[in-house]
């Protein structure tokens, strides 16, 4: 048995922060293979999304342990320093336009 490590959940969390311009970060994603459930949302203002929303403190915790991976690189997500979040800066503009557009659904 060989366990595969997926970079998708960490990259998705990083993407949500960049795409929302620092307003939200979706993390604590759990699942099997590439089927994920049970996310936690941290919002900049700490409002909504249940008692697990730790606001900026939760975002800081994520970025303290996050290491950009191949998926982050493929999405061209800028590496992020948690101290930047505390200073109010964000990775605005690091998400390429084509990553922001969802493909059209085909039937």
PEPEVEN-V885846 format. One line per field, one symbol per residue. burial: # if it has 24 or more other C-alpha atoms within 12 Angstrom, else .. Layout:
# PEPEVEN-V885846
burial: ???
This chain:
# PEPEVEN-V885846
burial: .......#############.########..........#####........########.##..#.##..#..########..#....###.##............
